Amino acid sequence: MNDIASVRVDRAHDLYIDTPEALDALCKRLEGSSWLALDTEFIRERTYRARLCLIQVASPELVACIDPLALPDLEPLRPLLTAPGTVKVLHAAHQDLEIFHQLYGAVPSPVFDTQIAAALLGLGEQMGYGRMVSEMLGVDLEKGHARTDWAQRPLDPEQIGYAADDVRYLGEIYLEQRERLSALGRSDWLDEDFRRLSDPASYAVDPQTQWTRLRGIQHLRGNQLCAAQALAAWREELAQQADRPRRWILADEVLVDVARRMPRNTAALARIRGLPERTLERHGSAILELLEQSRNRPETDCPQPAERLVLTPDQEALADLLMATLRIEAQRQNIGPAMLATRRELERLASGDDDLPVLRGWRARLIGDTLLAVRRGERCLRVSENGVRLED
């Protein structure tokens, strides 16, 4: 990059924002920026919702750490986060965007995720921020504050500097990645991925669908699935109301075991291994009532788990062929295979399913059309002394 010096602010000039007046002044300075780098520090080990402890923000002119614990509200920041002319740059953005959705009921947009862009540029899948800064900019970040309790005050200068470094280099990386994507003709390839990141629906929680996330539900049948759905929805709503982690109320494996065994009384419920005594005392009656309601529901009203895909031997072989094709094309394009499609997607493709992400947008142009041609028998793999390649 030719303008690195213009987008890197020295630590000595970092701002710490802990008064309403300072926040107002900061937001005025940030108005009209072409991009803003964002990151958050939070804790959620003992709560359902993440407790926001610090917001780091950087523009071409400044780096600042905003202290939500010292401020009455963060409303002045909202217009900046939704300004259509300002790109919000984050790394591994989902958790940070989830926190902003929790805070404002809206998600910053437009966004640019440097981790996703790194994968499209062939720099590596799920690349960590520290490694990316090191490889792209030659800067080795400090690692000593990775386990900091960000809720404690006051924060010392080293902690603040460590947090500020999480956005200090994002602008440089964003500009460099944007240039590389443009040189490869891939500038707009990630637009759909980034729009999906800014979709509020991606962060909404529906208690009635939480049962689908439980491990082990494939072993449940009929009214057991009714029970799993009812218990998972009850647990979700209770966790939200009490602002406590789900597992503190009922761990996943215990919930599934309760749904499987469907005890009829307190004594039988108490014999469920791993059920906390506190939960039994406080919520045993509610759990038994949900189980009774589940027993009385017609099986036709019970939810159904996702149908397990079973491939024929020919389809298994085709999935292997599609996977080999994917790897060859990913290597040729210098993109991580997982950025293009998963093995599960290719198995569905081999089974005849055409409603897949790999067959939409830039993935279709890059690999999806080729995979369809292989499935139709129009293209094949040939092995030669020069390696494996695709041929008509």
Secondary structure by P-SEA (a helix, b strand, c coil): cccccccccccccbbbbccaaaaaaaaaaaccccbbbbbbcccccccccccccbbbbbcccbbbbbbccccccccccccccccccbbbbbcccaaaaaaaaaaccbbbccbbbaaaaaaaacccccccaaaaaaaaccbbbbccccccccccccccaaaaaaaaaacccaaaaaaaaaaaaaaacccccaaaaaaaaacccccccccccccccccccccccaaaaaaaaaaaaaaaaaaaaacccccccccaaaaaaaaaaccccaaaaaacccccaaaaaccaaaaaaaaaaaaacccccccccccbbbbcaaaaaaaaaaaaaaaaaaaaacccccccccaaaaaaaaaccccccccccccccccaaaaaaaaaccbbbbbccccccccc
